[in-house]
């Protein structure tokens, strides 16, 4: 069974992928956020993780129960896209633990991670627009912390398990990505190509209020971005 994980800091493009995978979500062989999803987020949530941690196989058992149900025998693809962070209240540690995830599922599933990266100014503004936090300085720190966290954990997991896609590059030439994306994630090219029509134009940096832009651009300086740029430019989906 294929286990696909879209990995990205909040605001990186999770909703973009929901749009272009819409037809896949309708297929009996493709499962998105069924009963196993809550088991994962409960395991990764600070307030409940202590209870879940007492049974380190809880995530694996929950997914296995889902897979074993007679009504889901057709399922060949499980899709996970919990963002970094997820749910409320927003904080930097309410996020997936990729090392734990990979250790629990590596022997039973064919796992492939797709890391989505976007200009951190746009990521931060996206979260602010949705009022996940109202403090731009705090949201900058949350984005920074999660970019560093993703880079560190994925490097420990290994290059062969992931590919990187850049939000802006994909939007500028989506049709060029269809073959690479369908190959990496074993997707149906015709369904994927059809759903490209669902892509909506995102907010441009030039459209962000000037006061907010100043705060975000001052924080995400060239020097600060250097902390993760090397990792996110390595191992691209299109080589």
C-alpha positions as protocol buffer text, in pm:
chain_id: "A"
residue {
  index: 1
  type: UNK
  ca { x: 0 y: 0 z: 0 }
}
residue {
  index: 2
  type: UNK
  ca { x: 119 y: 350 z: -86 }
}
residue {
  index: 3
  type: UNK
  ca { x: 139 y: 610 z: 190 }
}
residue {
  index: 4
  type: UNK
  ca { x: 176 y: 964 z: 55 }
}
residue {
  index: 5
  type: UNK
  ca { x: 268 y: 1250 z: 288 }
}
residue {
  index: 6
  type: UNK
  ca { x: 260 y: 1615 z: 179 }
}
residue {
  index: 7
  type: UNK
  ca { x: 505 y: 1787 z: 413 }
}
residue {
  index: 8
  type: UNK
  ca { x: 507 y: 2163 z: 449 }
}
residue {
  index: 9
  type: UNK
  ca { x: 497 y: 2455 z: 686 }
}
residue {
  index: 10
  type: UNK
  ca { x: 154 y: 2609 z: 728 }
}
residue {
  index: 11
  type: UNK
  ca { x: 66 y: 2824 z: 428 }
}
residue {
  index: 12
  type: UNK
  ca { x: 302 y: 2638 z: 193 }
}
residue {
  index: 13
  type: UNK
  ca { x: 26 y: 2507 z: -34 }
}
residue {
  index: 14
  type: UNK
  ca { x: -178 y: 2230 z: 129 }
}
residue {
  index: 15
  type: UNK
  ca { x: -499 y: 2373 z: -19 }
}
residue {
  index: 16
  type: UNK
  ca { x: -338 y: 2385 z: -362 }
}
residue {
  index: 17
  type: UNK
  ca { x: -287 y: 2009 z: -341 }
}
residue {
  index: 18
  type: UNK
  ca { x: -641 y: 1953 z: -222 }
}
residue {
  index: 19
  type: UNK
  ca { x: -750 y: 2126 z: -540 }
}
residue {
  index: 20
  type: UNK
  ca { x: -533 y: 1929 z: -778 }
}
residue {
  index: 21
  type: UNK
  ca { x: -607 y: 1597 z: -605 }
}
residue {
  index: 22
  type: UNK
  ca { x: -982 y: 1655 z: -589 }
}
residue {
  index: 23
  type: UNK
  ca { x: -1066 y: 1382 z: -842 }
}
residue {
  index: 24
  type: UNK
  ca { x: -831 y: 1140 z: -668 }
}
residue {
  index: 25
  type: UNK
  ca { x: -1020 y: 1194 z: -344 }
}
residue {
  index: 26
  type: UNK
  ca { x: -1332 y: 1062 z: -516 }
}
residue {
  index: 27
  type: UNK
  ca { x: -1169 y: 734 z: -616 }
}
residue {
  index: 28
  type: UNK
  ca { x: -1236 y: 419 z: -408 }
}
residue {
  index: 29
  type: UNK
  ca { x: -864 y: 338 z: -409 }
}
residue {
  index: 30
  type: UNK
  ca { x: -754 y: 675 z: -269 }
}
residue {
  index: 31
  type: UNK
  ca { x: -813 y: 759 z: 100 }
}
residue {
  index: 32
  type: UNK
  ca { x: -785 y: 1109 z: 245 }
}
residue {
  index: 33
  type: UNK
  ca { x: -824 y: 1192 z: 617 }
}
residue {
  index: 34
  type: UNK
  ca { x: -1031 y: 892 z: 719 }
}
residue {
  index: 35
  type: UNK
  ca { x: -1042 y: 749 z: 1075 }
}
residue {
  index: 36
  type: UNK
  ca { x: -664 y: 708 z: 1092 }
}
residue {
  index: 37
  type: UNK
  ca { x: -598 y: 1081 z: 1050 }
}
residue {
  index: 38
  type: UNK
  ca { x: -718 y: 1172 z: 1401 }
}
residue {
  index: 39
  type: UNK
  ca { x: -498 y: 901 z: 1550 }
}
residue {
  index: 40
  type: UNK
  ca { x: -200 y: 1068 z: 1391 }
}
residue {
  index: 41
  type: UNK
  ca { x: -284 y: 1419 z: 1505 }
}
residue {
  index: 42
  type: UNK
  ca { x: -368 y: 1300 z: 1858 }
}
residue {
  index: 43
  type: UNK
  ca { x: -28 y: 1134 z: 1875 }
}
residue {
  index: 44
  type: UNK
  ca { x: 143 y: 1454 z: 1764 }
}
residue {
  index: 45
  type: UNK
  ca { x: -54 y: 1699 z: 1981 }
}
residue {
  index: 46
  type: UNK
  ca { x: 127 y: 1806 z: 2296 }
}
residue {
  index: 47
  type: UNK
  ca { x: -188 y: 1797 z: 2512 }
}
residue {
  index: 48
  type: UNK
  ca { x: -271 y: 1435 z: 2423 }
}
residue {
  index: 49
  type: UNK
  ca { x: 62 y: 1288 z: 2315 }
}
residue {
  index: 50
  type: UNK
  ca { x: 152 y: 1172 z: 2667 }
}
residue {
  index: 51
  type: UNK
  ca { x: -151 y: 941 z: 2667 }
}
residue {
  index: 52
  type: UNK
  ca { x: -83 y: 818 z: 2313 }
}
residue {
  index: 53
  type: UNK
  ca { x: 289 y: 771 z: 2378 }
}
residue {
  index: 54
  type: UNK
  ca { x: 217 y: 499 z: 2634 }
}
residue {
  index: 55
  type: UNK
  ca { x: 126 y: 283 z: 2335 }
}
residue {
  index: 56
  type: UNK
  ca { x: 390 y: 359 z: 2074 }
}
residue {
  index: 57
  type: UNK
  ca { x: 211 y: 149 z: 1813 }
}
residue {
  index: 58
  type: UNK
  ca { x: -116 y: 344 z: 1839 }
}
residue {
  index: 59
  type: UNK
  ca { x: -75 y: 519 z: 1505 }
}
residue {
  index: 60
  type: UNK
  ca { x: 18 y: 200 z: 1328 }
}
residue {
  index: 61
  type: UNK
  ca { x: -268 y: 5 z: 1483 }
}
residue {
  index: 62
  type: UNK
  ca { x: -520 y: 273 z: 1391 }
}
residue {
  index: 63
  type: UNK
  ca { x: -410 y: 273 z: 1027 }
}
residue {
  index: 64
  type: UNK
  ca { x: -406 y: -107 z: 1021 }
}
residue {
  index: 65
  type: UNK
  ca { x: -764 y: -123 z: 1152 }
}
residue {
  index: 66
  type: UNK
  ca { x: -873 y: 113 z: 877 }
}
residue {
  index: 67
  type: UNK
  ca { x: -697 y: -90 z: 609 }
}
residue {
  index: 68
  type: UNK
  ca { x: -843 y: -417 z: 735 }
}
residue {
  index: 69
  type: UNK
  ca { x: -1204 y: -299 z: 720 }
}
residue {
  index: 70
  type: UNK
  ca { x: -1391 y: -487 z: 449 }
}
residue {
  index: 71
  type: UNK
  ca { x: -1526 y: -165 z: 300 }
}
residue {
  index: 72
  type: UNK
  ca { x: -1175 y: -40 z: 228 }
}
residue {
  index: 73
  type: UNK
  ca { x: -1022 y: -339 z: 55 }
}
residue {
  index: 74
  type: UNK
  ca { x: -990 y: -139 z: -265 }
}
residue {
  index: 75
  type: UNK
  ca { x: -771 y: 127 z: -105 }
}
residue {
  index: 76
  type: UNK
  ca { x: -418 y: 139 z: -244 }
}
residue {
  index: 77
  type: UNK
  ca { x: -324 y: 498 z: -152 }
}
residue {
  index: 78
  type: UNK
  ca { x: -340 y: 672 z: 187 }
}
residue {
  index: 79
  type: UNK
  ca { x: -283 y: 1047 z: 176 }
}
residue {
  index: 80
  type: UNK
  ca { x: -172 y: 1253 z: 476 }
}
residue {
  index: 81
  type: UNK
  ca { x: -125 y: 1630 z: 475 }
}
residue {
  index: 82
  type: UNK
  ca { x: -123 y: 1755 z: 833 }
}
residue {
  index: 83
  type: UNK
  ca { x: 52 y: 2091 z: 825 }
}
residue {
  index: 84
  type: UNK
  ca { x: 336 y: 2217 z: 1043 }
}
residue {
  index: 85
  type: UNK
  ca { x: 174 y: 2320 z: 1278 }
}
residue {
  index: 86
  type: UNK
  ca { x: -191 y: 2208 z: 1273 }
}
residue {
  index: 87
  type: UNK
  ca { x: -512 y: 2278 z: 1472 }
}
residue {
  index: 88
  type: UNK
  ca { x: -548 y: 2523 z: 1762 }
}
residue {
  index: 89
  type: UNK
  ca { x: -401 y: 2687 z: 1953 }
}
residue {
  index: 90
  type: UNK
  ca { x: -124 y: 2737 z: 1700 }
}
residue {
  index: 91
  type: UNK
  ca { x: 222 y: 2678 z: 1836 }
}
residue {
  index: 92
  type: UNK
  ca { x: 547 y: 2552 z: 1691 }
}
residue {
  index: 93
  type: UNK
  ca { x: 530 y: 2203 z: 1846 }
}
residue {
  index: 94
  type: UNK
  ca { x: 178 y: 2100 z: 1741 }
}
residue {
  index: 95
  type: UNK
  ca { x: 312 y: 1927 z: 1434 }
}
residue {
  index: 96
  type: UNK
  ca { x: 385 y: 1586 z: 1280 }
}
residue {
  index: 97
  type: UNK
  ca { x: 687 y: 1393 z: 1401 }
}
residue {
  index: 98
  type: UNK
  ca { x: 825 y: 1259 z: 1074 }
}
residue {
  index: 99
  type: UNK
  ca { x: 1088 y: 1039 z: 1236 }
}
residue {
  index: 100
  type: UNK
  ca { x: 826 y: 867 z: 1450 }
}
residue {
  index: 101
  type: UNK
  ca { x: 595 y: 835 z: 1151 }
}
residue {
  index: 102
  type: UNK
  ca { x: 862 y: 685 z: 929 }
}
residue {
  index: 103
  type: UNK
  ca { x: 981 y: 441 z: 1196 }
}
residue {
  index: 104
  type: UNK
  ca { x: 630 y: 310 z: 1259 }
}
residue {
  index: 105
  type: UNK
  ca { x: 521 y: 269 z: 897 }
}
residue {
  index: 106
  type: UNK
  ca { x: 839 y: 209 z: 700 }
}
residue {
  index: 107
  type: UNK
  ca { x: 817 y: -171 z: 708 }
}
residue {
  index: 108
  type: UNK
  ca { x: 448 y: -196 z: 619 }
}
residue {
  index: 109
  type: UNK
  ca { x: 391 y: 79 z: 363 }
}
residue {
  index: 110
  type: UNK
  ca { x: 563 y: 228 z: 64 }
}
residue {
  index: 111
  type: UNK
  ca { x: 608 y: 582 z: 198 }
}
residue {
  index: 112
  type: UNK
  ca { x: 690 y: 875 z: -24 }
}
residue {
  index: 113
  type: UNK
  ca { x: 713 y: 1228 z: 108 }
}
residue {
  index: 114
  type: UNK
  ca { x: 661 y: 1536 z: -104 }
}
residue {
  index: 115
  type: UNK
  ca { x: 790 y: 1853 z: 60 }
}
residue {
  index: 116
  type: UNK
  ca { x: 625 y: 2172 z: -54 }
}
residue {
  index: 117
  type: UNK
  ca { x: 817 y: 2495 z: -14 }
}
residue {
  index: 118
  type: UNK
  ca { x: 698 y: 2851 z: -72 }
}
residue {
  index: 119
  type: UNK
  ca { x: 838 y: 3198 z: -18 }
}
residue {
  index: 120
  type: UNK
  ca { x: 825 y: 3228 z: 364 }
}
residue {
  index: 121
  type: UNK
  ca { x: 674 y: 3575 z: 338 }
}
residue {
  index: 122
  type: UNK
  ca { x: 376 y: 3428 z: 151 }
}
residue {
  index: 123
  type: UNK
  ca { x: 351 y: 3136 z: 394 }
}
residue {
  index: 124
  type: UNK
  ca { x: 345 y: 3366 z: 694 }
}
residue {
  index: 125
  type: UNK
  ca { x: 94 y: 3603 z: 536 }
}
residue {
  index: 126
  type: UNK
  ca { x: -135 y: 3311 z: 448 }
}
residue {
  index: 127
  type: UNK
  ca { x: -152 y: 3209 z: 814 }
}
residue {
  index: 128
  type: UNK
  ca { x: -208 y: 3568 z: 926 }
}
residue {
  index: 129
  type: UNK
  ca { x: -493 y: 3615 z: 675 }
}
residue {
  index: 130
  type: UNK
  ca { x: -666 y: 3311 z: 822 }
}
residue {
  index: 131
  type: UNK
  ca { x: -604 y: 3448 z: 1175 }
}
residue {
  index: 132
  type: UNK
  ca { x: -421 y: 3139 z: 1297 }
}
residue {
  index: 133
  type: UNK
  ca { x: -226 y: 3398 z: 1493 }
}
residue {
  index: 134
  type: UNK
  ca { x: -269 y: 3775 z: 1493 }
}
residue {
  index: 135
  type: UNK
  ca { x: 92 y: 3853 z: 1577 }
}
residue {
  index: 136
  type: UNK
  ca { x: 315 y: 3867 z: 1267 }
}
residue {
  index: 137
  type: UNK
  ca { x: 632 y: 3837 z: 1476 }
}
residue {
  index: 138
  type: UNK
  ca { x: 503 y: 3517 z: 1638 }
}
residue {
  index: 139
  type: UNK
  ca { x: 394 y: 3373 z: 1303 }
}
residue {
  index: 140
  type: UNK
  ca { x: 737 y: 3444 z: 1156 }
}
residue {
  index: 141
  type: UNK
  ca { x: 893 y: 3245 z: 1440 }
}
residue {
  index: 142
  type: UNK
  ca { x: 649 y: 2958 z: 1389 }
}
residue {
  index: 143
  type: UNK
  ca { x: 730 y: 2938 z: 1018 }
}
residue {
  index: 144
  type: UNK
  ca { x: 1104 y: 2959 z: 1081 }
}
residue {
  index: 145
  type: UNK
  ca { x: 1094 y: 2688 z: 1348 }
}
residue {
  index: 146
  type: UNK
  ca { x: 898 y: 2449 z: 1128 }
}
residue {
  index: 147
  type: UNK
  ca { x: 1116 y: 2499 z: 821 }
}
residue {
  index: 148
  type: UNK
  ca { x: 1421 y: 2413 z: 1031 }
}
residue {
  index: 149
  type: UNK
  ca { x: 1237 y: 2116 z: 1184 }
}
residue {
  index: 150
  type: UNK
  ca { x: 1127 y: 1975 z: 847 }
}
residue {
  index: 151
  type: UNK
  ca { x: 1477 y: 2011 z: 703 }
}
residue {
  index: 152
  type: UNK
  ca { x: 1639 y: 1840 z: 1002 }
}
residue {
  index: 153
  type: UNK
  ca { x: 1396 y: 1548 z: 1016 }
}
residue {
  index: 154
  type: UNK
  ca { x: 1389 y: 1480 z: 643 }
}
residue {
  index: 155
  type: UNK
  ca { x: 1767 y: 1481 z: 623 }
}
residue {
  index: 156
  type: UNK
  ca { x: 1767 y: 1215 z: 895 }
}
residue {
  index: 157
  type: UNK
  ca { x: 1510 y: 1008 z: 700 }
}
residue {
  index: 158
  type: UNK
  ca { x: 1714 y: 1022 z: 380 }
}
residue {
  index: 159
  type: UNK
  ca { x: 1709 y: 1167 z: 28 }
}
residue {
  index: 160
  type: UNK
  ca { x: 1560 y: 856 z: -133 }
}
residue {
  index: 161
  type: UNK
  ca { x: 1231 y: 899 z: 56 }
}
residue {
  index: 162
  type: UNK
  ca { x: 1139 y: 1254 z: -48 }
}
residue {
  index: 163
  type: UNK
  ca { x: 1123 y: 1508 z: -326 }
}
residue {
  index: 164
  type: UNK
  ca { x: 1081 y: 1886 z: -304 }
}
residue {
  index: 165
  type: UNK
  ca { x: 835 y: 2097 z: -502 }
}
residue {
  index: 166
  type: UNK
  ca { x: 831 y: 2476 z: -496 }
}
residue {
  index: 167
  type: UNK
  ca { x: 489 y: 2639 z: -489 }
}
residue {
  index: 168
  type: UNK
  ca { x: 583 y: 2925 z: -721 }
}
residue {
  index: 169
  type: UNK
  ca { x: 752 y: 2698 z: -975 }
}
residue {
  index: 170
  type: UNK
  ca { x: 454 y: 2466 z: -987 }
}
residue {
  index: 171
  type: UNK
  ca { x: 209 y: 2753 z: -1043 }
}
residue {
  index: 172
  type: UNK
  ca { x: 422 y: 2897 z: -1322 }
}
residue {
  index: 173
  type: UNK
  ca { x: 424 y: 2568 z: -1522 }
}
residue {
  index: 174
  type: UNK
  ca { x: 180 y: 2317 z: -1371 }
}
residue {
  index: 175
  type: UNK
  ca { x: 146 y: 2097 z: -1681 }
}
residue {
  index: 176
  type: UNK
  ca { x: 520 y: 2024 z: -1670 }
}
residue {
  index: 177
  type: UNK
  ca { x: 479 y: 1877 z: -1324 }
}
residue {
  index: 178
  type: UNK
  ca { x: 201 y: 1632 z: -1407 }
}
residue {
  index: 179
  type: UNK
  ca { x: 425 y: 1347 z: -1519 }
}
residue {
  index: 180
  type: UNK
  ca { x: 679 y: 1389 z: -1238 }
}
residue {
  index: 181
  type: UNK
  ca { x: 412 y: 1417 z: -970 }
}
residue {
  index: 182
  type: UNK
  ca { x: 211 y: 1121 z: -1099 }
}
residue {
  index: 183
  type: UNK
  ca { x: 529 y: 912 z: -1118 }
}
residue {
  index: 184
  type: UNK
  ca { x: 650 y: 997 z: -768 }
}
residue {
  index: 185
  type: UNK
  ca { x: 311 y: 939 z: -605 }
}
residue {
  index: 186
  type: UNK
  ca { x: 166 y: 675 z: -842 }
}
residue {
  index: 187
  type: UNK
  ca { x: -119 y: 907 z: -943 }
}
residue {
  index: 188
  type: UNK
  ca { x: -353 y: 895 z: -1241 }
}
residue {
  index: 189
  type: UNK
  ca { x: -216 y: 1147 z: -1491 }
}
residue {
  index: 190
  type: UNK
  ca { x: -553 y: 1209 z: -1656 }
}
residue {
  index: 191
  type: UNK
  ca { x: -720 y: 1288 z: -1322 }
}
residue {
  index: 192
  type: UNK
  ca { x: -434 y: 1511 z: -1219 }
}
residue {
  index: 193
  type: UNK
  ca { x: -428 y: 1695 z: -1548 }
}
residue {
  index: 194
  type: UNK
  ca { x: -804 y: 1751 z: -1533 }
}
residue {
  index: 195
  type: UNK
  ca { x: -781 y: 1901 z: -1184 }
}
residue {
  index: 196
  type: UNK
  ca { x: -525 y: 2162 z: -1284 }
}
residue {
  index: 197
  type: UNK
  ca { x: -827 y: 2374 z: -1373 }
}
residue {
  index: 198
  type: UNK
  ca { x: -903 y: 2400 z: -999 }
}
residue {
  index: 199
  type: UNK
  ca { x: -591 y: 2606 z: -932 }
}
residue {
  index: 200
  type: UNK
  ca { x: -668 y: 2954 z: -806 }
}
residue {
  index: 201
  type: UNK
  ca { x: -438 y: 3253 z: -822 }
}
residue {
  index: 202
  type: UNK
  ca { x: -285 y: 3308 z: -477 }
}
residue {
  index: 203
  type: UNK
  ca { x: -222 y: 3641 z: -308 }
}
residue {
  index: 204
  type: UNK
  ca { x: 90 y: 3803 z: -448 }
}
residue {
  index: 205
  type: UNK
  ca { x: 350 y: 3955 z: -218 }
}
residue {
  index: 206
  type: UNK
  ca { x: 282 y: 4290 z: -385 }
}
residue {
  index: 207
  type: UNK
  ca { x: -81 y: 4264 z: -263 }
}
residue {
  index: 208
  type: UNK
  ca { x: 11 y: 4221 z: 105 }
}
residue {
  index: 209
  type: UNK
  ca { x: -41 y: 4538 z: 315 }
}
residue {
  index: 210
  type: UNK
  ca { x: 280 y: 4739 z: 324 }
}
residue {
  index: 211
  type: UNK
  ca { x: 311 y: 4737 z: 703 }
}
residue {
  index: 212
  type: UNK
  ca { x: 289 y: 4358 z: 711 }
}
residue {
  index: 213
  type: UNK
  ca { x: 528 y: 4320 z: 418 }
}
residue {
  index: 214
  type: UNK
  ca { x: 788 y: 4532 z: 596 }
}
residue {
  index: 215
  type: UNK
  ca { x: 772 y: 4316 z: 911 }
}
residue {
  index: 216
  type: UNK
  ca { x: 788 y: 3989 z: 719 }
}
residue {
  index: 217
  type: UNK
  ca { x: 1062 y: 4092 z: 476 }
}
residue {
  index: 218
  type: UNK
  ca { x: 1275 y: 4232 z: 758 }
}
residue {
  index: 219
  type: UNK
  ca { x: 1248 y: 3900 z: 941 }
}
residue {
  index: 220
  type: UNK
  ca { x: 1303 y: 3671 z: 642 }
}
residue {
  index: 221
  type: UNK
  ca { x: 1629 y: 3825 z: 537 }
}
residue {
  index: 222
  type: UNK
  ca { x: 1874 y: 3660 z: 296 }
}
residue {
  index: 223
  type: UNK
  ca { x: 2087 y: 3557 z: 593 }
}
residue {
  index: 224
  type: UNK
  ca { x: 1796 y: 3399 z: 780 }
}
residue {
  index: 225
  type: UNK
  ca { x: 1669 y: 3215 z: 472 }
}
residue {
  index: 226
  type: UNK
  ca { x: 2018 y: 3071 z: 428 }
}
residue {
  index: 227
  type: UNK
  ca { x: 1940 y: 2842 z: 724 }
}
residue {
  index: 228
  type: UNK
  ca { x: 1714 y: 2624 z: 506 }
}
residue {
  index: 229
  type: UNK
  ca { x: 1761 y: 2729 z: 143 }
}
residue {
  index: 230
  type: UNK
  ca { x: 2022 y: 2463 z: 75 }
}
residue {
  index: 231
  type: UNK
  ca { x: 1798 y: 2182 z: 191 }
}
residue {
  index: 232
  type: UNK
  ca { x: 1488 y: 2295 z: 2 }
}
residue {
  index: 233
  type: UNK
  ca { x: 1685 y: 2334 z: -323 }
}
residue {
  index: 234
  type: UNK
  ca { x: 1813 y: 1977 z: -299 }
}
residue {
  index: 235
  type: UNK
  ca { x: 1631 y: 1673 z: -430 }
}
residue {
  index: 236
  type: UNK
  ca { x: 1373 y: 1852 z: -654 }
}
residue {
  index: 237
  type: UNK
  ca { x: 1072 y: 1670 z: -797 }
}
residue {
  index: 238
  type: UNK
  ca { x: 1175 y: 1774 z: -1148 }
}
residue {
  index: 239
  type: UNK
  ca { x: 1547 y: 1712 z: -1193 }
}
